Each structure stands twice: as C-alpha cells, then as structure tokens.
Amino acid sequence: MGRFSGKTRRDLIAAIDLGSTKTCCMIARPTEDNSLEIIGIGCQASKGMRAGAIIDMEATELSVLNAVHAAERAAGESLHEVAVNISAGQPRSQIVSVEIPVSGTEITDADVRHVLEAGCDVDMGEGGRELIHTIPIAYSIDDNPGIRDPRGMFGERLGVNMNVVTTGPAAVRNLSACMDHCHLEISMLAVSPIASGLSCLVEDEMDLGVTLIDLGGGTTTIAVFFDGHAVFCDMIPIGGNHVTNDIARGLSTPIAEAERLKTLHGSAIVSPRDELEMIDVPLVGEHASGRLEKIPRANIVEIVQPRIEETLEVVRSRLAHSGFDKVAGRRVVLTGGASQLQGLREQAGTILDKQVRIARPLLGAGGVFGLGEANSGPELSTCVGLLHCAMGQQEEGMGSGPFGAREIGGLFGRIGLWLRENL
C-alpha cells in the first residue's frame, strides 16, 4: 500500500476531479440531513492532461498524489478509494428500452436490479465501449408507462427506459492505471456534467427541464435533466484553455500572461469602452527585458468572442441533434472554471435563446458545509458533485439511483450481490 497506511473510514467519502487545468481532491463526511461536511481539500495544477485525457501518465500521477496528500493532511485521514470523473473517450448517451417477465408476483428490489442489468447488456458498438452510467428514467408495468418506482406493485412484465452512458475503453483503462499507480481504488466513475448537476442544480430545475453546461479548461460537457433524471450528456473538446491559447498566439504573449489577460480583461461581448481602455502586454521572449506593448482591450475581446461563440454554437447544434433541446425547456445553468468569463452569461442567453444562470456548489442543508468562500466557486462543481454521487451510490446501490454511476465491484461485488438476493 506504500504511504497509504490505512483505508478510508466508512463514514468518509472522497472524490478526485481530474481535469485539464486542475486536479482537485476532496474528503467529506455525510451528515444526518443528507449534506456533506468537507473536512479536507487539495488542489494542484494539472500536468499531463489535455482535453480531459491523460497524455503523460507520470505527470498526471504526480498531480494526483500532490492533491491527495494535501487533502489527507487537512482531514487527518488516509484514503483508500475515491470517486473519479471522466471526460475523455467521447462519452456517448443513448436511451435504451428493455422489458423482463415478473410472473404476476410483487415486484421486488431484485426485479428492479434484473431489469436494469438487462439494460446494461445493450450493444456497446464497435470497440467495446465501457459502461459508465445506467440511469433509469421511467418504468412501465404491462405497458403502463410513467411509473417512478415499481417496487411493491404487481404485473406480468416490468420495463424500463434508461439513459445508458458509455465511453471509449482506453480512457477508462488509463484512468484506472493512473489511480492504481497512486495506490487508490476507484469506487465509482461519473461523467463530469452529471456530477456537476448533483452539486449545483436545484430540484425544480431538474424536474422541469434544464441544460447544464460545464465549461472546463480542456472540454465543455453538457447534460440535460428532466423529470429528476439525467436524460442526455455529451462532450465538446473545447474549453477555457483554447481561449488562453488563442490570446497567446494572437498577441504573441506567454501562456501565463495570456491566462492573466483572459481573466482580468477578457469578455465574451463587445463594449464601446473597449477601444479606449489600454492594456500592457508583455511579448514572448522579451519578458525579462521588461518591454511591454500597449494595446486596446478591444484586441483581446476580438480574440475571445469568436471562440466563445463557436463553443456555444456547437453546444446548440449538439442539443438540437440530440432531440432533447425542447425537453430541456428554457433554462440553462453554466458552471466550471471557464464559466466565470465576463459576458459569457449574456452571450449564452443570446445564442442558446434560453434563460441562463452561473452556478456554484449549493451550500447549506442538502448541499455542502466547510468549503469557505474561497473554495466554493464554479470550478469545484464537479468535485463536489462526485461526493454527492458517491453518497447516493452507497445509499441506493448500482444503477438504482437517478444518476446511476458506474461502480467498480468486480467478481467479489457480484458474489456479494448474489448472497444478498438469495440468503
């Protein structure tokens, strides 16, 4: 076990958000009112990641170990297993309908589990895609649809409509190898936008219909929620880092300076004052000499705006192509680190033609405690959501909850399940 001297205590939950810009580890303790008390947090700049995928295993492992060590030290605990997000491998969402006979007897937990398992046996397509989520949207009994919980009811046939989310196998294997090298077990996997939805959406939004857009450093991920369930998700390999790189190339300035300029002066919308505001920009290779070039802020906005418009237009196209655009209603929630760009909310409202708000993890009852103002921004939505997802997984079991994240159980997990059902 190396430096990990003991297992995580049973009443603790840990999560790692492995992103293109940052790696964040959180340790939390569930409370009696279904909230989470954060007792340890560690964040490190990500190395070895691009567009949500691992491109340098050794550098990624170092980022994970540093983030985990900081969280362990703050919590005074040692980690053994963690919930982890996945954005790589082109996550794909599809609705699957399956039905099994139940012979007119009372429908039990085992029947519900069996129909969900039947949904997991769908054709994953070429390349043997990995199953990440099996999210039950609605059940049916003898062709009577729209049943939320069939347990305790009677019928001859039990059916379910499920949102089955898969991803490329290489992405899962690389992620598993990375955590294994860090002496950590993956307790469950979840795609980023579904995890983020758990942390920053309110119940009415998920019931009435909402599109959650998680704007990260290397990717923009999308999830549509309706009637309390995640019904669709997708990923676009464009994020805040692309805006930074555009600025660096367009102004011939170092990457670090481009990030600073984006944060302080970038905007997704044009203002009449942009031509009047002058900004000092250091040039590549001349930073040590102190030479600066003065440019109007409009030059930065002219670089940022087209990239943001492109990203939002791709989001709009993906939603329209999915067929869930109308189901999602007129509500859009933006989260993730790149969502804090000035003017993004207004631009998103114009391009998507929807009501838009910027979201951060919900605090208080049913949300999280102990984050503090400095650690409760939109960039932490995915990590907090992973904690909620892991807590729901413990309470409800694989696939039975509204977010159905993949549980890494293996042979012994299946043996335990058989024993619970038959003894």
URRAHU-V922018 format. One record per pair of residues at least 24 apart in sequence whose C-alpha atoms are under 7 Angstrom apart, sorted by the first residue. I is the first residue (numbers start at 0). J is the second residue. Records with the same first field share a line. If there is no record, write none. Layout:
BEGIN
I->J  J
END
This chain:
BEGIN
0->182
3->77  78
4->77
5->77
6->77  78  79
7->77  78  79  80
12->386
13->81  82  386
14->81  82  83  382  385  386
15->81  82  83  382
16->83  84  381  382
17->84
18->45  51
19->45  48  49  50  51  216  217
20->44  45  216
21->45
22->62  63  66
23->66  382
24->66  67  70
25->70
26->70
32->364  365
33->365
34->364  365  366  367
35->366  367  368
36->367  368  369
37->367  368  369  370
38->73  74  369
39->70  71  73  74
40->69  70  73
41->66  67  69  70
42->66
49->217
50->217  218  236
51->86  87  217  218
52->87  170
56->177
60->177  181
64->181
79->183  184
80->183  184  185  186
81->183  184  185  186
82->185  186  187  188  385  389
83->185  187  188  189  385
84->188  189  190  191
85->188  189  190  191
86->190  191
87->170
88->166  167  170
89->166  167  234
90->164  165  166  233  234
91->164  165  166  233
92->162  163  164  165  231  232  233
93->162  163  164
94->160  161  162  163
95->160  161  162  163
96->159  160  161
97->158  159  160
98->156  157  158  159
99->156  157  158
100->155  156  157
101->154  155  156  157
102->155
103->153  154  155
104->153  154
105->151  152  153
106->149  150  151  152  153
107->150  151
108->150
109->420
114->158
115->398
127->168
128->165  166  167  168
129->165  166  167  168
130->164  165  166
131->164  165  188  189  404  405
132->163  164  403  404  405
133->161  162  163  164  398  403  404
134->161  162  163  398  401  402  403
135->159  160  161  162  401
136->160  161  162  228
162->230  231
185->407
186->406  407
187->404  405  406  407
188->404  405  406
189->404  405
191->220  381
192->220  221  222
193->222  229
194->381  384  385  388
195->380  381  384
196->384
197->384  387
198->360  361  366  380  383  384
199->358  359  360  361  380
208->326  327  328
209->327  328  330  331
210->327  330  331  332
211->331  332  333
212->332  333  334
213->333  334  335
214->238  334  335  336  337  338
215->239  335  336  337
216->240  337
223->327
224->327
225->326  327
228->401  402
229->402
237->310
239->337
242->303  306
245->302
246->299  302
251->282  283
252->280  281  282  283
253->282  283
262->340
264->296
265->299  300  303  340  341
266->300  303  304  340  341  342
267->300  303  304  307  341  342  343  346
268->304  342  346
269->300
273->297
311->347  350
312->350
315->351
329->353  354
330->354  355
331->355  356
332->356  357  358
333->357  358
334->358  359  377  380
335->377  378  380
336->377  378
END
